[in-house]
Amino acid sequence: MSRFVLAAGGTGGHMVPAHALAEELMRRGHHVALVTDARGTRFPGLFENVETHVLPAGRLGGGPMGWLRAGRSILAGRRQARQLFREFQPAAVMGFGGYPALPALLAAFKAKIPTAVHEQNAVLGRVNRFVAGRVDAVATAYPDIQRLPSKAAMKVRLVGNPVRHEVLELRDKPYPPLDHDGVFRVLVTGGSQGATILSDVVPEGLGLLPPVFRARLQVTHQARAEDIERVRTRYAEQGIPAELATYLPDLPERLGRAHLVIGRSGASTVAELAAAGRPAILVPFAAATDDHQTYNAKELVEAGGARSIPQSQFTPVELAKQMQKLGLEPEALANAARRAKSCGRPDAVRDLADLIEEIGG
C-alpha cells in the first residue's frame, strides 16, 4: 500500500482523468490525496471520498504585475504543498495539467519525490510543457504529441485518456442497426458548456438534407441556456424531432443509441467516441490553446472514424454535404464506427495506475 498525490487544474478535462485514476488507485488499496484549486472542488460526483487540498496557484498573464501576483501565488502554493508532502509522505506525485498542478510539482521536485504528468490533449499544455524535462514520465493520450520538448521524448508513455465506466461498457455493445428507412439518431454536443456555433449551424444544415433523409432524423442537442429556445423553434419549423437540454446526465446512454455525433474535439469527447466506437463530424474549437482540438481529431480522422471541419468552414451547406456522404449509406457509418473504435484505448486508467505505481517504486 502506497500514498499518491494527484494534482489537477479546475477544469473537467483535467479533473475527470484524475478522478478515474484516484478510483483505480484506491481500488488497489492505495491512499490518494488531491491538490487542486477552488474550481476543482465544484464538480459533483468527483473525488467525494478523496482527501482534497486547495492550494493557491497563479495564472500567468496580465503583464508584469500579473506575473508578479502569479509568482507569489505559485510560491505560496509550493510552500503549502511541501508541508502536505511532509505529512502525507507520497510515493509519487502526478500532475494533470492546469496551473493548480504547478505548485505541487515544484514542491515534489524540491523534495525529490518521483513525478509524472498526464497530457489529455494532442498538444502538450503549458504547465506540462514547462515541467516535462524534470518529471520521471510523461503519459500521453495520443501517439503523436505536439510541443513536446526533445529532452522529454524518452520519457513518453502512451496510455490514452481514461473514460467513464458507462462509456467503456458501450465498447462491448454493437453499433445500433440502421436500415435505409429507419430512424437516424444524431447526438449534438459541444462539451459541458455547449457551443453556440453548433446551435447556429446544425439545425440549418439538417434542414438542407433531402426530405426523405430529414424525415428519418431524431436529434438530441445539448445547447447553451441562452440558445436553447431559439434552436428548439428552428428544429420545429423544419419538422425535425429534437430534444434540447443544457446538460445531459445520461450522455453515455444517448451516445450508445446514436448513429452519428456532431461536436467539438475536446480530449474527453474524442476519447469517448473512440472508446464507444461512434462515428462523428467534429468541429475543433478555433480558439483552443495551440489549436489542440484540431490535433485531437487527427488520429480519429486519419483512421476513418470521423470527419473534421474547421470552424471557419463549418456552414449549413458543408454540414449537409458531409451528412449525406455518411448517412445515406448505412455500411459506411458502421465501417466508420469500427474505425473509430480501433483508436480507443480502453485500458487507459489501468495503464496510468501501473505507471504511477512503477515510478513510485
Secondary structure per residue as TSV (DSSP state, phi and psi in degrees):
chain	resnum	aa	ss	phi	psi
A	1	M	-	360.0	130.9
A	2	S	-	-127.3	173.6
A	3	R	E	-118.5	134.7
A	4	F	E	-132.5	146.0
A	5	V	E	-113.1	130.7
A	6	L	E	-110.5	131.5
A	7	A	E	-120.6	118.3
A	8	A	-	-140.0	139.4
A	9	G	-	-71.9	161.1
A	10	G	S	-83.2	47.0
A	11	T	S	-122.0	155.2
A	12	G	H	-59.4	-35.2
A	13	G	H	-60.4	-31.7
A	14	H	H	-88.2	-39.6
A	15	M	H	-73.6	-37.5
A	16	V	H	-63.7	-49.2
A	17	P	H	-65.6	-33.7
A	18	A	H	-64.4	-41.0
A	19	H	H	-62.6	-43.1
A	20	A	H	-61.0	-41.1
A	21	L	H	-66.1	-41.9
A	22	A	H	-57.8	-44.1
A	23	E	H	-62.4	-42.6
A	24	E	H	-66.2	-41.8
A	25	L	H	-64.9	-41.0
A	26	M	H	-67.7	-35.3
A	27	R	H	-61.3	-30.4
A	28	R	T	-84.5	0.4
A	29	G	T	96.8	7.5
A	30	H	-	-88.2	161.5
A	31	H	E	-95.4	140.5
A	32	V	E	-132.1	138.6
A	33	A	E	-124.8	146.1
A	34	L	E	-109.3	135.1
A	35	V	E	-113.2	126.2
A	36	T	E	-153.2	-169.3
A	37	D	-	-109.8	-176.0
A	38	A	G	-61.0	-35.9
A	39	R	G	-63.2	-33.2
A	40	G	G	-69.0	-12.1
A	41	T	G	-93.1	0.4
A	42	R	-	-103.1	9.0
A	43	F	S	-92.4	111.2
A	44	P	T	-62.8	136.3
A	45	G	T	87.4	-6.1
A	46	L	S	-104.5	134.0
A	47	F	S	59.1	30.1
A	48	E	T	-67.3	-27.1
A	49	N	T	-113.1	26.1
A	50	V	S	-116.9	135.2
A	51	E	E	-60.9	121.3
A	52	T	E	-120.2	135.9
A	53	H	E	-126.0	122.5
A	54	V	E	-96.6	117.9
A	55	L	-	-115.6	151.2
A	56	P	-	-67.6	141.5
A	57	A	-	-150.0	118.2
A	58	G	-	-80.7	152.3
A	59	R	-	-112.1	120.5
A	60	L	-	-66.2	133.4
A	61	G	-	149.6	170.1
A	62	G	S	84.7	19.9
A	63	G	H	77.3	-172.2
A	64	P	H	-55.1	-41.3
A	65	M	H	-66.9	-38.6
A	66	G	H	-63.9	-40.5
A	67	W	H	-64.2	-38.3
A	68	L	H	-65.4	-44.9
A	69	R	H	-63.3	-41.1
A	70	A	H	-63.7	-42.4
A	71	G	H	-60.6	-41.7
A	72	R	H	-63.5	-42.0
A	73	S	H	-64.8	-42.0
A	74	I	H	-63.6	-42.2
A	75	L	H	-65.5	-41.1
A	76	A	H	-63.0	-41.8
A	77	G	H	-63.9	-38.3
A	78	R	H	-64.5	-40.9
A	79	R	H	-60.9	-45.2
A	80	Q	H	-65.7	-37.3
A	81	A	H	-65.8	-40.1
A	82	R	H	-62.7	-38.9
A	83	Q	H	-63.8	-42.7
A	84	L	H	-60.0	-43.2
A	85	F	H	-66.3	-36.0
A	86	R	H	-62.3	-35.5
A	87	E	H	-84.3	-39.5
A	88	F	H	-87.2	-27.8
A	89	Q	-	54.8	60.3
A	90	P	-	-71.0	146.3
A	91	A	S	-76.3	-27.9
A	92	A	E	-161.4	158.6
A	93	V	E	-124.9	131.5
A	94	M	E	-120.2	129.1
A	95	G	E	-100.0	146.4
A	96	F	-	-115.9	18.1
A	97	G	S	89.1	168.9
A	98	G	S	89.1	147.8
A	99	Y	T	-59.4	-33.0
A	100	P	T	-62.5	-17.8
A	101	A	H	-78.7	-21.2
A	102	L	H	-64.8	-48.6
A	103	P	H	-58.0	-39.3
A	104	A	H	-65.3	-41.4
A	105	L	H	-68.0	-40.7
A	106	L	H	-61.8	-39.8
A	107	A	H	-66.2	-37.9
A	108	A	H	-66.3	-39.3
A	109	F	H	-60.3	-43.8
A	110	K	H	-64.1	-37.8
A	111	A	H	-88.0	1.4
A	112	K	T	58.5	39.4
A	113	I	-	-91.4	135.2
A	114	P	-	-57.2	143.2
A	115	T	E	-136.4	156.5
A	116	A	E	-150.1	161.9
A	117	V	E	-128.8	152.7
A	118	H	E	-118.0	127.0
A	119	E	E	-107.9	119.9
A	120	Q	-	-81.6	-26.7
A	121	N	S	-98.7	171.2
A	122	A	S	-85.1	-0.6
A	123	V	B	-123.1	126.0
A	124	L	-	-62.0	126.1
A	125	G	-	-69.7	168.8
A	126	R	H	-61.2	-48.2
A	127	V	H	-66.6	-45.9
A	128	N	H	-62.8	-35.6
A	129	R	H	-65.4	-38.7
A	130	F	H	-65.6	-36.4
A	131	V	H	-101.8	-4.4
A	132	A	T	-56.6	-35.5
A	133	G	T	-71.6	-16.1
A	134	R	T	-107.5	-19.6
A	135	V	S	-77.0	165.7
A	136	D	S	-84.3	-23.0
A	137	A	E	-155.0	147.5
A	138	V	E	-120.2	106.3
A	139	A	E	-86.7	130.3
A	140	T	E	-120.9	159.7
A	141	A	S	-99.1	-14.8
A	142	Y	S	-131.5	151.0
A	143	P	S	-71.2	-24.3
A	144	D	S	-115.1	109.4
A	145	I	-	-113.3	126.6
A	146	Q	B	-87.0	154.9
A	147	R	T	64.1	28.6
A	148	L	-	-87.6	121.0
A	149	P	-	-59.8	141.5
A	150	S	G	-59.4	-32.8
A	151	K	G	-73.0	-8.4
A	152	A	G	-103.6	-1.6
A	153	A	G	-59.4	-36.4
A	154	M	G	-80.3	-4.3
A	155	K	G	-97.4	-3.0
A	156	V	E	-73.7	135.5
A	157	R	E	-130.5	116.5
A	158	L	E	-78.3	116.5
A	159	V	-	-122.9	-25.9
A	160	G	-	95.2	-176.3
A	161	N	-	-108.0	123.2
A	162	P	-	-60.2	141.1
A	163	V	-	-124.8	166.7
A	164	R	-	-63.4	149.6
A	165	H	H	-57.3	-39.4
A	166	E	H	-63.1	-32.7
A	167	V	H	-76.2	-41.0
A	168	L	H	-61.2	-33.6
A	169	E	G	-65.5	-24.8
A	170	L	G	-66.1	-20.9
A	171	R	G	-62.1	-29.3
A	172	D	G	-91.2	2.7
A	173	K	S	-108.0	146.5
A	174	P	-	-71.3	155.6
A	175	Y	-	-61.1	133.9
A	176	P	-	-59.2	133.3
A	177	P	-	-60.9	144.6
A	178	L	-	-136.9	110.5
A	179	D	-	-88.0	163.7
A	180	H	T	-60.0	-29.9
A	181	D	T	-116.2	17.2
A	182	G	S	-89.2	173.1
A	183	V	-	-64.4	136.4
A	184	F	E	-113.6	108.0
A	185	R	E	-92.5	125.5
A	186	V	E	-116.8	129.5
A	187	L	E	-109.6	122.9
A	188	V	E	-113.6	118.6
A	189	T	E	-143.6	132.8
A	190	G	-	-108.1	26.3
A	191	G	S	88.5	-171.6
A	192	S	T	-62.5	-23.1
A	193	Q	T	-105.4	4.2
A	194	G	-	69.6	-175.9
A	195	A	-	-152.6	119.6
A	196	T	H	-62.0	-35.7
A	197	I	H	-64.0	-32.9
A	198	L	H	-67.2	-38.6
A	199	S	H	-67.8	-30.9
A	200	D	H	-75.2	-40.9
A	201	V	H	-96.1	-41.1
A	202	V	H	-62.9	-49.2
A	203	P	H	-58.2	-39.3
A	204	E	H	-68.3	-41.4
A	205	G	H	-65.1	-42.8
A	206	L	H	-66.2	-30.8
A	207	G	H	-68.5	-17.8
A	208	L	T	-86.7	-7.1
A	209	L	S	-68.3	154.3
A	210	P	-	-55.4	143.9
A	211	P	H	-52.5	-38.5
A	212	V	H	-66.5	-33.0
A	213	F	H	-77.9	-44.5
A	214	R	H	-59.8	-34.8
A	215	A	T	-67.3	-18.1
A	216	R	T	-89.7	-11.7
A	217	L	E	-71.6	143.7
A	218	Q	E	-138.6	115.5
A	219	V	E	-111.1	135.9
A	220	T	E	-114.2	124.0
A	221	H	E	-129.9	117.8
A	222	Q	E	-89.6	123.4
A	223	A	-	-136.0	163.2
A	224	R	-	-67.0	151.5
A	225	A	T	-58.0	-38.0
A	226	E	T	-73.4	-15.2
A	227	D	T	-100.2	-16.5
A	228	I	H	-64.1	-42.8
A	229	E	H	-68.7	-39.7
A	230	R	H	-60.7	-43.2
A	231	V	H	-69.1	-40.9
A	232	R	H	-60.2	-42.9
A	233	T	H	-63.0	-41.9
A	234	R	H	-66.2	-41.3
A	235	Y	H	-61.8	-43.9
A	236	A	H	-61.5	-41.0
A	237	E	H	-61.4	-27.6
A	238	Q	T	-98.8	4.8
A	239	G	T	68.9	28.1
A	240	I	-	-103.3	117.3
A	241	P	-	-61.9	124.9
A	242	A	E	-144.9	136.3
A	243	E	E	-107.0	124.4
A	244	L	E	-110.4	141.0
A	245	A	E	-156.5	151.8
A	246	T	S	-84.6	-20.6
A	247	Y	-	-146.7	138.5
A	248	L	-	-118.4	91.8
A	249	P	T	-64.1	-23.9
A	250	D	T	-102.7	34.1
A	251	L	H	-54.9	-43.5
A	252	P	H	-58.4	-39.6
A	253	E	H	-64.5	-42.1
A	254	R	H	-68.6	-35.8
A	255	L	H	-62.0	-38.7
A	256	G	H	-63.9	-30.4
A	257	R	H	-89.3	-14.9
A	258	A	-	-74.0	141.5
A	259	H	S	-90.4	-26.2
A	260	L	E	-152.2	140.8
A	261	V	E	-114.1	135.4
A	262	I	E	-116.8	121.4
A	263	G	E	-169.5	-175.0
A	264	R	-	-75.5	174.7
A	265	S	-	-119.7	48.9
A	266	G	-	-65.6	160.7
A	267	A	H	-58.0	-44.5
A	268	S	H	-67.0	-40.5
A	269	T	H	-61.2	-48.5
A	270	V	H	-63.2	-42.1
A	271	A	H	-62.9	-39.8
A	272	E	H	-71.2	-38.2
A	273	L	H	-61.4	-42.5
A	274	A	H	-71.0	-38.8
A	275	A	H	-65.7	-42.7
A	276	A	H	-82.2	-24.7
A	277	G	T	75.5	63.4
A	278	R	-	-126.3	128.9
A	279	P	-	-69.3	154.6
A	280	A	E	-150.4	155.3
A	281	I	E	-110.5	115.9
A	282	L	E	-108.0	140.5
A	283	V	-	-124.0	91.8
A	284	P	-	-57.2	139.1
A	285	F	-	-66.8	117.6
A	286	A	T	-63.8	-30.2
A	287	A	T	-93.9	8.2
A	288	A	S	-62.1	141.3
A	289	T	G	-55.1	129.5
A	290	D	G	57.5	22.0
A	291	D	G	53.7	37.9
A	292	H	H	-67.1	-24.8
A	293	Q	H	-68.7	-31.5
A	294	T	H	-63.1	-42.7
A	295	Y	H	-70.2	-33.1
A	296	N	H	-59.0	-38.4
A	297	A	H	-77.2	-16.4
A	298	K	H	-58.2	-48.9
A	299	E	H	-61.8	-44.9
A	300	L	H	-64.4	-41.0
A	301	V	H	-66.4	-46.3
A	302	E	H	-65.3	-28.3
A	303	A	H	-77.3	-15.0
A	304	G	T	91.3	14.1
A	305	G	S	-94.1	-6.4
A	306	A	E	-157.2	161.5
A	307	R	E	-117.5	140.7
A	308	S	E	-116.5	129.6
A	309	I	-	-119.4	117.8
A	310	P	-	-55.6	145.2
A	311	Q	G	-57.9	-34.5
A	312	S	G	-67.0	-20.7
A	313	Q	G	-108.1	4.5
A	314	F	-	-83.1	93.3
A	315	T	-	-119.9	163.2
A	316	P	H	-55.1	-41.1
A	317	V	H	-64.0	-45.2
A	318	E	H	-65.6	-40.7
A	319	L	H	-62.4	-45.6
A	320	A	H	-61.0	-38.5
A	321	K	H	-63.1	-46.3
A	322	Q	H	-68.8	-36.7
A	323	M	H	-60.5	-42.8
A	324	Q	H	-69.1	-36.2
A	325	K	H	-61.7	-37.6
A	326	L	H	-88.0	-46.7
A	327	G	H	-81.1	-19.3
A	328	L	T	-84.2	-5.6
A	329	E	-	-128.8	99.6
A	330	P	H	-52.7	-38.3
A	331	E	H	-66.8	-30.6
A	332	A	H	-64.8	-40.1
A	333	L	H	-66.9	-44.7
A	334	A	H	-62.3	-37.7
A	335	N	H	-66.9	-41.5
A	336	A	H	-62.8	-37.0
A	337	A	H	-62.2	-42.9
A	338	R	H	-63.7	-40.1
A	339	R	H	-68.7	-36.7
A	340	A	H	-62.9	-43.6
A	341	K	H	-62.6	-30.5
A	342	S	T	-64.6	-18.7
A	343	C	T	-89.8	-7.0
A	344	G	-	-70.6	148.6
A	345	R	-	-126.7	79.8
A	346	P	T	-67.2	-15.8
A	347	D	T	-98.2	20.5
A	348	A	H	-57.6	-47.4
A	349	V	H	-69.5	-35.6
A	350	R	H	-63.3	-46.5
A	351	D	H	-66.4	-34.5
A	352	L	H	-67.7	-41.6
A	353	A	H	-65.5	-40.2
A	354	D	H	-58.8	-40.4
A	355	L	H	-65.7	-46.4
A	356	I	H	-71.9	-29.9
A	357	E	H	-65.5	-39.5
A	358	E	H	-64.2	-49.1
A	359	I	H	-73.2	-23.3
A	360	G	H	-78.6	-10.2
A	361	G	-	69.7	360.0
